[in-house]
Amino acid sequence: MTALTPQQLQIAQLAAAGLTNKQIAARLFLSPRTVSTHLYQVFPKLGITSRAALRDALANPPDPHPT
């Protein structure tokens, strides 16, 4: 798993909390398209395919060094 950048993590946490892309963009002074792009990059890094899986993926990150 590739680590998330600080901005990707912040956006993912806000999305997991239920905020829309537009709400996240307003809060972080970004465009909604930029938020969408970051989430598009976050999903494969977390090994998920839907926004609904964000909360669980952030709460239980995969072990970067599996045995």
Phi and psi restraints in degrees (range 20) as a CNS / XPLOR table:
assign (resid 1 and name C) (resid 2 and name N)
       (resid 2 and name CA) (resid 2 and name C) 1.0 -86.7 20.0 2
assign (resid 2 and name N) (resid 2 and name CA)
       (resid 2 and name C) (resid 3 and name N) 1.0 136.7 20.0 2
assign (resid 2 and name C) (resid 3 and name N)
       (resid 3 and name CA) (resid 3 and name C) 1.0 -68.6 20.0 2
assign (resid 3 and name N) (resid 3 and name CA)
       (resid 3 and name C) (resid 4 and name N) 1.0 148.1 20.0 2
assign (resid 3 and name C) (resid 4 and name N)
       (resid 4 and name CA) (resid 4 and name C) 1.0 -79.5 20.0 2
assign (resid 4 and name N) (resid 4 and name CA)
       (resid 4 and name C) (resid 5 and name N) 1.0 146.8 20.0 2
assign (resid 4 and name C) (resid 5 and name N)
       (resid 5 and name CA) (resid 5 and name C) 1.0 -72.2 20.0 2
assign (resid 5 and name N) (resid 5 and name CA)
       (resid 5 and name C) (resid 6 and name N) 1.0 162.0 20.0 2
assign (resid 5 and name C) (resid 6 and name N)
       (resid 6 and name CA) (resid 6 and name C) 1.0 -56.6 20.0 2
assign (resid 6 and name N) (resid 6 and name CA)
       (resid 6 and name C) (resid 7 and name N) 1.0 -38.8 20.0 2
assign (resid 6 and name C) (resid 7 and name N)
       (resid 7 and name CA) (resid 7 and name C) 1.0 -70.6 20.0 2
assign (resid 7 and name N) (resid 7 and name CA)
       (resid 7 and name C) (resid 8 and name N) 1.0 -39.4 20.0 2
assign (resid 7 and name C) (resid 8 and name N)
       (resid 8 and name CA) (resid 8 and name C) 1.0 -61.5 20.0 2
assign (resid 8 and name N) (resid 8 and name CA)
       (resid 8 and name C) (resid 9 and name N) 1.0 -42.2 20.0 2
assign (resid 8 and name C) (resid 9 and name N)
       (resid 9 and name CA) (resid 9 and name C) 1.0 -63.2 20.0 2
assign (resid 9 and name N) (resid 9 and name CA)
       (resid 9 and name C) (resid 10 and name N) 1.0 -44.1 20.0 2
assign (resid 9 and name C) (resid 10 and name N)
       (resid 10 and name CA) (resid 10 and name C) 1.0 -61.7 20.0 2
assign (resid 10 and name N) (resid 10 and name CA)
       (resid 10 and name C) (resid 11 and name N) 1.0 -44.9 20.0 2
assign (resid 10 and name C) (resid 11 and name N)
       (resid 11 and name CA) (resid 11 and name C) 1.0 -65.1 20.0 2
assign (resid 11 and name N) (resid 11 and name CA)
       (resid 11 and name C) (resid 12 and name N) 1.0 -43.7 20.0 2
assign (resid 11 and name C) (resid 12 and name N)
       (resid 12 and name CA) (resid 12 and name C) 1.0 -62.3 20.0 2
assign (resid 12 and name N) (resid 12 and name CA)
       (resid 12 and name C) (resid 13 and name N) 1.0 -40.8 20.0 2
assign (resid 12 and name C) (resid 13 and name N)
       (resid 13 and name CA) (resid 13 and name C) 1.0 -64.6 20.0 2
assign (resid 13 and name N) (resid 13 and name CA)
       (resid 13 and name C) (resid 14 and name N) 1.0 -40.9 20.0 2
assign (resid 13 and name C) (resid 14 and name N)
       (resid 14 and name CA) (resid 14 and name C) 1.0 -67.7 20.0 2
assign (resid 14 and name N) (resid 14 and name CA)
       (resid 14 and name C) (resid 15 and name N) 1.0 -39.2 20.0 2
assign (resid 14 and name C) (resid 15 and name N)
       (resid 15 and name CA) (resid 15 and name C) 1.0 -66.0 20.0 2
assign (resid 15 and name N) (resid 15 and name CA)
       (resid 15 and name C) (resid 16 and name N) 1.0 -39.4 20.0 2
assign (resid 15 and name C) (resid 16 and name N)
       (resid 16 and name CA) (resid 16 and name C) 1.0 -65.2 20.0 2
assign (resid 16 and name N) (resid 16 and name CA)
       (resid 16 and name C) (resid 17 and name N) 1.0 -28.8 20.0 2
assign (resid 16 and name C) (resid 17 and name N)
       (resid 17 and name CA) (resid 17 and name C) 1.0 -78.0 20.0 2
assign (resid 17 and name N) (resid 17 and name CA)
       (resid 17 and name C) (resid 18 and name N) 1.0 -5.0 20.0 2
assign (resid 17 and name C) (resid 18 and name N)
       (resid 18 and name CA) (resid 18 and name C) 1.0 104.2 20.0 2
assign (resid 18 and name N) (resid 18 and name CA)
       (resid 18 and name C) (resid 19 and name N) 1.0 3.0 20.0 2
assign (resid 18 and name C) (resid 19 and name N)
       (resid 19 and name CA) (resid 19 and name C) 1.0 -74.3 20.0 2
assign (resid 19 and name N) (resid 19 and name CA)
       (resid 19 and name C) (resid 20 and name N) 1.0 147.5 20.0 2
assign (resid 19 and name C) (resid 20 and name N)
       (resid 20 and name CA) (resid 20 and name C) 1.0 -80.3 20.0 2
assign (resid 20 and name N) (resid 20 and name CA)
       (resid 20 and name C) (resid 21 and name N) 1.0 165.8 20.0 2
assign (resid 20 and name C) (resid 21 and name N)
       (resid 21 and name CA) (resid 21 and name C) 1.0 -58.0 20.0 2
assign (resid 21 and name N) (resid 21 and name CA)
       (resid 21 and name C) (resid 22 and name N) 1.0 -40.0 20.0 2
assign (resid 21 and name C) (resid 22 and name N)
       (resid 22 and name CA) (resid 22 and name C) 1.0 -64.4 20.0 2
assign (resid 22 and name N) (resid 22 and name CA)
       (resid 22 and name C) (resid 23 and name N) 1.0 -41.5 20.0 2
assign (resid 22 and name C) (resid 23 and name N)
       (resid 23 and name CA) (resid 23 and name C) 1.0 -66.8 20.0 2
assign (resid 23 and name N) (resid 23 and name CA)
       (resid 23 and name C) (resid 24 and name N) 1.0 -41.2 20.0 2
assign (resid 23 and name C) (resid 24 and name N)
       (resid 24 and name CA) (resid 24 and name C) 1.0 -63.6 20.0 2
assign (resid 24 and name N) (resid 24 and name CA)
       (resid 24 and name C) (resid 25 and name N) 1.0 -44.6 20.0 2
assign (resid 24 and name C) (resid 25 and name N)
       (resid 25 and name CA) (resid 25 and name C) 1.0 -59.4 20.0 2
assign (resid 25 and name N) (resid 25 and name CA)
       (resid 25 and name C) (resid 26 and name N) 1.0 -44.3 20.0 2
assign (resid 25 and name C) (resid 26 and name N)
       (resid 26 and name CA) (resid 26 and name C) 1.0 -64.3 20.0 2
assign (resid 26 and name N) (resid 26 and name CA)
       (resid 26 and name C) (resid 27 and name N) 1.0 -40.1 20.0 2
assign (resid 26 and name C) (resid 27 and name N)
       (resid 27 and name CA) (resid 27 and name C) 1.0 -68.2 20.0 2
assign (resid 27 and name N) (resid 27 and name CA)
       (resid 27 and name C) (resid 28 and name N) 1.0 -36.3 20.0 2
assign (resid 27 and name C) (resid 28 and name N)
       (resid 28 and name CA) (resid 28 and name C) 1.0 -101.8 20.0 2
assign (resid 28 and name N) (resid 28 and name CA)
       (resid 28 and name C) (resid 29 and name N) 1.0 5.7 20.0 2
assign (resid 28 and name C) (resid 29 and name N)
       (resid 29 and name CA) (resid 29 and name C) 1.0 57.9 20.0 2
assign (resid 29 and name N) (resid 29 and name CA)
       (resid 29 and name C) (resid 30 and name N) 1.0 46.8 20.0 2
assign (resid 29 and name C) (resid 30 and name N)
       (resid 30 and name CA) (resid 30 and name C) 1.0 -123.3 20.0 2
assign (resid 30 and name N) (resid 30 and name CA)
       (resid 30 and name C) (resid 31 and name N) 1.0 171.5 20.0 2
assign (resid 30 and name C) (resid 31 and name N)
       (resid 31 and name CA) (resid 31 and name C) 1.0 -87.4 20.0 2
assign (resid 31 and name N) (resid 31 and name CA)
       (resid 31 and name C) (resid 32 and name N) 1.0 152.0 20.0 2
assign (resid 31 and name C) (resid 32 and name N)
       (resid 32 and name CA) (resid 32 and name C) 1.0 -57.6 20.0 2
assign (resid 32 and name N) (resid 32 and name CA)
       (resid 32 and name C) (resid 33 and name N) 1.0 -31.6 20.0 2
assign (resid 32 and name C) (resid 33 and name N)
       (resid 33 and name CA) (resid 33 and name C) 1.0 -66.9 20.0 2
assign (resid 33 and name N) (resid 33 and name CA)
       (resid 33 and name C) (resid 34 and name N) 1.0 -38.2 20.0 2
assign (resid 33 and name C) (resid 34 and name N)
       (resid 34 and name CA) (resid 34 and name C) 1.0 -63.8 20.0 2
assign (resid 34 and name N) (resid 34 and name CA)
       (resid 34 and name C) (resid 35 and name N) 1.0 -41.4 20.0 2
assign (resid 34 and name C) (resid 35 and name N)
       (resid 35 and name CA) (resid 35 and name C) 1.0 -61.0 20.0 2
assign (resid 35 and name N) (resid 35 and name CA)
       (resid 35 and name C) (resid 36 and name N) 1.0 -45.4 20.0 2
assign (resid 35 and name C) (resid 36 and name N)
       (resid 36 and name CA) (resid 36 and name C) 1.0 -60.0 20.0 2
assign (resid 36 and name N) (resid 36 and name CA)
       (resid 36 and name C) (resid 37 and name N) 1.0 -42.1 20.0 2
assign (resid 36 and name C) (resid 37 and name N)
       (resid 37 and name CA) (resid 37 and name C) 1.0 -63.2 20.0 2
assign (resid 37 and name N) (resid 37 and name CA)
       (resid 37 and name C) (resid 38 and name N) 1.0 -43.3 20.0 2
assign (resid 37 and name C) (resid 38 and name N)
       (resid 38 and name CA) (resid 38 and name C) 1.0 -62.1 20.0 2
assign (resid 38 and name N) (resid 38 and name CA)
       (resid 38 and name C) (resid 39 and name N) 1.0 -43.5 20.0 2
assign (resid 38 and name C) (resid 39 and name N)
       (resid 39 and name CA) (resid 39 and name C) 1.0 -64.6 20.0 2
assign (resid 39 and name N) (resid 39 and name CA)
       (resid 39 and name C) (resid 40 and name N) 1.0 -37.1 20.0 2
assign (resid 39 and name C) (resid 40 and name N)
       (resid 40 and name CA) (resid 40 and name C) 1.0 -60.6 20.0 2
assign (resid 40 and name N) (resid 40 and name CA)
       (resid 40 and name C) (resid 41 and name N) 1.0 -34.6 20.0 2
assign (resid 40 and name C) (resid 41 and name N)
       (resid 41 and name CA) (resid 41 and name C) 1.0 -80.5 20.0 2
assign (resid 41 and name N) (resid 41 and name CA)
       (resid 41 and name C) (resid 42 and name N) 1.0 -28.7 20.0 2
assign (resid 41 and name C) (resid 42 and name N)
       (resid 42 and name CA) (resid 42 and name C) 1.0 -71.8 20.0 2
assign (resid 42 and name N) (resid 42 and name CA)
       (resid 42 and name C) (resid 43 and name N) 1.0 -41.2 20.0 2
assign (resid 42 and name C) (resid 43 and name N)
       (resid 43 and name CA) (resid 43 and name C) 1.0 -53.0 20.0 2
assign (resid 43 and name N) (resid 43 and name CA)
       (resid 43 and name C) (resid 44 and name N) 1.0 -52.5 20.0 2
assign (resid 43 and name C) (resid 44 and name N)
       (resid 44 and name CA) (resid 44 and name C) 1.0 -66.7 20.0 2
assign (resid 44 and name N) (resid 44 and name CA)
       (resid 44 and name C) (resid 45 and name N) 1.0 -30.6 20.0 2
assign (resid 44 and name C) (resid 45 and name N)
       (resid 45 and name CA) (resid 45 and name C) 1.0 -63.7 20.0 2
assign (resid 45 and name N) (resid 45 and name CA)
       (resid 45 and name C) (resid 46 and name N) 1.0 -34.2 20.0 2
assign (resid 45 and name C) (resid 46 and name N)
       (resid 46 and name CA) (resid 46 and name C) 1.0 -92.2 20.0 2
assign (resid 46 and name N) (resid 46 and name CA)
       (resid 46 and name C) (resid 47 and name N) 1.0 -5.7 20.0 2
assign (resid 46 and name C) (resid 47 and name N)
       (resid 47 and name CA) (resid 47 and name C) 1.0 72.2 20.0 2
assign (resid 47 and name N) (resid 47 and name CA)
       (resid 47 and name C) (resid 48 and name N) 1.0 33.2 20.0 2
assign (resid 47 and name C) (resid 48 and name N)
       (resid 48 and name CA) (resid 48 and name C) 1.0 -122.1 20.0 2
assign (resid 48 and name N) (resid 48 and name CA)
       (resid 48 and name C) (resid 49 and name N) 1.0 165.8 20.0 2
assign (resid 48 and name C) (resid 49 and name N)
       (resid 49 and name CA) (resid 49 and name C) 1.0 -125.6 20.0 2
assign (resid 49 and name N) (resid 49 and name CA)
       (resid 49 and name C) (resid 50 and name N) 1.0 -0.8 20.0 2
assign (resid 49 and name C) (resid 50 and name N)
       (resid 50 and name CA) (resid 50 and name C) 1.0 -142.0 20.0 2
assign (resid 50 and name N) (resid 50 and name CA)
       (resid 50 and name C) (resid 51 and name N) 1.0 154.8 20.0 2
assign (resid 50 and name C) (resid 51 and name N)
       (resid 51 and name CA) (resid 51 and name C) 1.0 -62.5 20.0 2
assign (resid 51 and name N) (resid 51 and name CA)
       (resid 51 and name C) (resid 52 and name N) 1.0 -32.0 20.0 2
assign (resid 51 and name C) (resid 52 and name N)
       (resid 52 and name CA) (resid 52 and name C) 1.0 -62.7 20.0 2
assign (resid 52 and name N) (resid 52 and name CA)
       (resid 52 and name C) (resid 53 and name N) 1.0 -25.8 20.0 2
assign (resid 52 and name C) (resid 53 and name N)
       (resid 53 and name CA) (resid 53 and name C) 1.0 -86.1 20.0 2
assign (resid 53 and name N) (resid 53 and name CA)
       (resid 53 and name C) (resid 54 and name N) 1.0 -4.6 20.0 2
assign (resid 53 and name C) (resid 54 and name N)
       (resid 54 and name CA) (resid 54 and name C) 1.0 -59.5 20.0 2
assign (resid 54 and name N) (resid 54 and name CA)
       (resid 54 and name C) (resid 55 and name N) 1.0 -47.4 20.0 2
assign (resid 54 and name C) (resid 55 and name N)
       (resid 55 and name CA) (resid 55 and name C) 1.0 -58.9 20.0 2
assign (resid 55 and name N) (resid 55 and name CA)
       (resid 55 and name C) (resid 56 and name N) 1.0 -47.2 20.0 2
assign (resid 55 and name C) (resid 56 and name N)
       (resid 56 and name CA) (resid 56 and name C) 1.0 -65.7 20.0 2
assign (resid 56 and name N) (resid 56 and name CA)
       (resid 56 and name C) (resid 57 and name N) 1.0 -39.7 20.0 2
assign (resid 56 and name C) (resid 57 and name N)
       (resid 57 and name CA) (resid 57 and name C) 1.0 -65.7 20.0 2
assign (resid 57 and name N) (resid 57 and name CA)
       (resid 57 and name C) (resid 58 and name N) 1.0 -36.6 20.0 2
assign (resid 57 and name C) (resid 58 and name N)
       (resid 58 and name CA) (resid 58 and name C) 1.0 -76.4 20.0 2
assign (resid 58 and name N) (resid 58 and name CA)
       (resid 58 and name C) (resid 59 and name N) 1.0 -31.4 20.0 2
assign (resid 58 and name C) (resid 59 and name N)
       (resid 59 and name CA) (resid 59 and name C) 1.0 -75.8 20.0 2
assign (resid 59 and name N) (resid 59 and name CA)
       (resid 59 and name C) (resid 60 and name N) 1.0 -31.5 20.0 2
assign (resid 59 and name C) (resid 60 and name N)
       (resid 60 and name CA) (resid 60 and name C) 1.0 -128.3 20.0 2
assign (resid 60 and name N) (resid 60 and name CA)
       (resid 60 and name C) (resid 61 and name N) 1.0 71.9 20.0 2
assign (resid 60 and name C) (resid 61 and name N)
       (resid 61 and name CA) (resid 61 and name C) 1.0 -64.6 20.0 2
assign (resid 61 and name N) (resid 61 and name CA)
       (resid 61 and name C) (resid 62 and name N) 1.0 143.3 20.0 2
assign (resid 61 and name C) (resid 62 and name N)
       (resid 62 and name CA) (resid 62 and name C) 1.0 -65.5 20.0 2
assign (resid 62 and name N) (resid 62 and name CA)
       (resid 62 and name C) (resid 63 and name N) 1.0 150.5 20.0 2
assign (resid 62 and name C) (resid 63 and name N)
       (resid 63 and name CA) (resid 63 and name C) 1.0 -68.6 20.0 2
assign (resid 63 and name N) (resid 63 and name CA)
       (resid 63 and name C) (resid 64 and name N) 1.0 120.9 20.0 2
assign (resid 63 and name C) (resid 64 and name N)
       (resid 64 and name CA) (resid 64 and name C) 1.0 -71.4 20.0 2
assign (resid 64 and name N) (resid 64 and name CA)
       (resid 64 and name C) (resid 65 and name N) 1.0 -14.0 20.0 2
assign (resid 64 and name C) (resid 65 and name N)
       (resid 65 and name CA) (resid 65 and name C) 1.0 -127.7 20.0 2
assign (resid 65 and name N) (resid 65 and name CA)
       (resid 65 and name C) (resid 66 and name N) 1.0 69.2 20.0 2
assign (resid 65 and name C) (resid 66 and name N)
       (resid 66 and name CA) (resid 66 and name C) 1.0 -64.6 20.0 2
assign (resid 66 and name N) (resid 66 and name CA)
       (resid 66 and name C) (resid 67 and name N) 1.0 148.6 20.0 2
